[in-house]
């Protein structure tokens, strides 16, 4: 989990790493939130910089499985994983708690 640095464009500072060895329930919950987020069709967004970058890697293969850009909103979150998806407020709060999100 990382944040874009305010001083360097496009540089992501990694702040938290959750491994499935120690936190399988957290990884499972993250994947559930992302998998069941509702796809938003054909909408263009000007959301600015994401609040959070979430990377999910395969520990076995050592490859990136998911890079999600996340913008938190008043009513949940918008996630970009190649397409845009809407996350409910309840799931957005759970997502923040799981990754230890802190407003910058």
N, C-alpha and C positions, 0 to 999 in steps of 0.2 A: 504494500500500500504506500502510495507516495503523493506528494504535493508538487505542483509546478513552483519552481523558485521564482520569487518576484524580481530578482536581479538579472536572471539569464533566461532569455526566451527559449522555450522548448526543453529546458532541463528539468528533470523530475528527481526530487530528493526523496529517497525511500525512507520512510519513518517507522514502518512496522512490518514484521514478517511473521506470518502464521504458518506453521508447518502441519501437514496432516498427521505426522507421527505423534505430535503432542496435542493437537487440537482438531481431531477428525470431525467432531460435531460442529465446530465453527466453519470448517471448509464445506461440509455438507449443507449447512444453513445458507452460506453465501451462494453456493451453486443453485440451491432451491430458489432463493430470491431472484437471482438473475434469470433462471430458466423460466420462471412463471410470471415474470414481468410482462405487462401487456404491450404488444408491439403497437407503435404509433405509425400509421400509414401515411406516406407521402407528405409529411410536414417538414418544412425547413425551419431550423432553429438558429437564432443568434444568441447563444447562451454565454458567450465569452469563454474565459478559461474555466475548465472543470474544477470543481471543489476537490476532487479526489481522482487519482488513477489507481485502479485495482488490477493487479496482475495475478493470474492463476497459472502456475507452471506445473508440468508433470514431473514429480520427483523421480520417477523411474526413468523417463526418457530425457529429462533436462531440457524440455522445450516449452515455449510459451503456448498455453492453451487459450487463454482469454486475456485481452487487454480491454478493460471497461473504463470509459471516462464517465464520471458521475457528477451531476449537478444537483445539489439539494435545493428543493423548493418548499414553499409554505405547505403544500399538500402532498409532499412525498419526495420523489426524485425522478430525474430523467437520466437514463443510462444509454450510452452509445457503445455498442459492441459490433459495429458494422451496420447496424440498424438502430433506430431510436426506440426505446421502451420506457414505459411509465411504471414506477414503483409506488405502491401505496404508502401513506404516511406511516402506518404501523411497520411495514417492512423497511422503510427508510430509517426509522429509529433503530430497528434491530441491526441493520447494516452498520450504522454509525457505532453502535455499541460493540459489535463483533470486531471491527477493525480498529477501535480506539480513536475514532475521528475527533479532531479538535479543530474548531474554526480558527483560521489564521488571522 
